[in-house]
Structure formats: structure tokens, C-alpha cells
Amino acid sequence: MVMIKATWVSIFAIVAVLLVILAPAAEAVTCSPMQLSPCAQAITSSSPPSALCCAKLKEQKPCLCGYMRNPSLRRFVSSPNARKVSNRCKLPIPRC
């Protein structure tokens, strides 16, 4: 049960980080924090983000400000590791 909660927290943390990193875009995209699950390990540890993580961050870019406004996700999006992931993926943190 604890592992399941930790996994969900990691996934939400990744999504939050992506929201901070990516600026809103005009593309139509389905906003889902679960799409950022490939970034969970990078956000919750010091491991570098995968290519899939960076691709998902770019895909979810239009959703990041919404994730940042969500109190449940905000603490993950603004974490130091989330900022590192954003930098490593070469994605600017949006100003919302």
C-alpha cells in the first residue's frame, strides 16, 4: 500500500514539474498528469530524465500552468528536482 502511494506521489510530482517547465501552447492536447509518469524517477531522485520523459514534458507543455495551479500538484512542479528535469530537457519553466 505504501509503495502504491509513493508511486502515485512520484507520478504527480513529475506532472507538476512538467507544468512548471513547459509553457502553454496552442496545440490541442489532453491534459493528464499521468502522461508524465516516465518522469517520476527523475523527479524523485537524482537520475537524469529519459528521452521519453522529455518528450512527454514537451507534449504536456500546454497543461503545465494548470498543473501549477492545482494545490495537489504544485509542490511537485516547483521542487528542485523538477526544475533540474526541466533544465535537462531544455524546457523553460513557464510563467503563469
N, C-alpha and C positions, 0 to 999 in steps of 0.2 A: 504494500500500500504506500509506503514511504517512497519507494522507487518510482511509482506511478506519479505521485505528486511532484517529485523532483523533475521528472521528465516533462510534465506539463509546465512547470515553472520555467524550465530551460527553454521550452518552445515559445512561451510568451515573452521571455526575455529577448529571444532572438528577434521576434516580431517587433518588439519595441525598439530595438536597436536599428532595425531596418527603417522604421518610421523616422527616426532621428536623422539617419544617414541620407535617405532619399527625399528629394523634393517632389512635390506634386507634379504630375504630368497630365497631358491632355488625353492620353491613351485610355481606352476602356479596359479596366482590369477588375477582377473580382478580389475585393479586399478580404483576406483571410490570414490572420496571424499564423495559422498552421502551415501556410506556404513557406514560412521562414524556418521551419524545423531543421533544415540542413545547416542552419547557422547556430543551433543550440550549443553544440560543443565548443565552438569558437567563442561564443559569448560568455559561457560559464567557466571557461578555462583559459589558459594562455596559448592554446593551439591556434594556428593560423586558419582562416576561413578557407573552405574548399571552393573550387570553381563553381560548383552548384550553388553554394551559399551566396556567392557574389551575384550569380545570375538571378537567383530568387530575390535578392535585395533590389536589384535593378528593376525587376518585374513588379515588385510591390512598391516601388517609389511613390506612385500617386497616393498610396494609402498611409504613408508614414506619419503625416501630420495628424490623421485621425487616430492612429495608434498612440501618438504622443499625448493626445487629449484624453485618452482612456486612462483613468486612475489605476486600473489593474495592470496596465502595460507600461505606463510612464517610467516606473522605476527601473525597468529593464532597458528601455530605449535610451535612457540617459546614463547608463552605467559606463564606467571607464572601459570595460571590455567591449561594449557595444560600439563605442567611439573608435576603438582600435580596429574592430572588424570593418567599420565604415572606411577608415583610412586605408586599410589594406586592400579593400575592394575598390579604392579610388572613387568613392561616392561622397559628395559633400553632405554634411548634416544640414537638413532643411531648417529654415527659419519660418516658424508657423505663427 
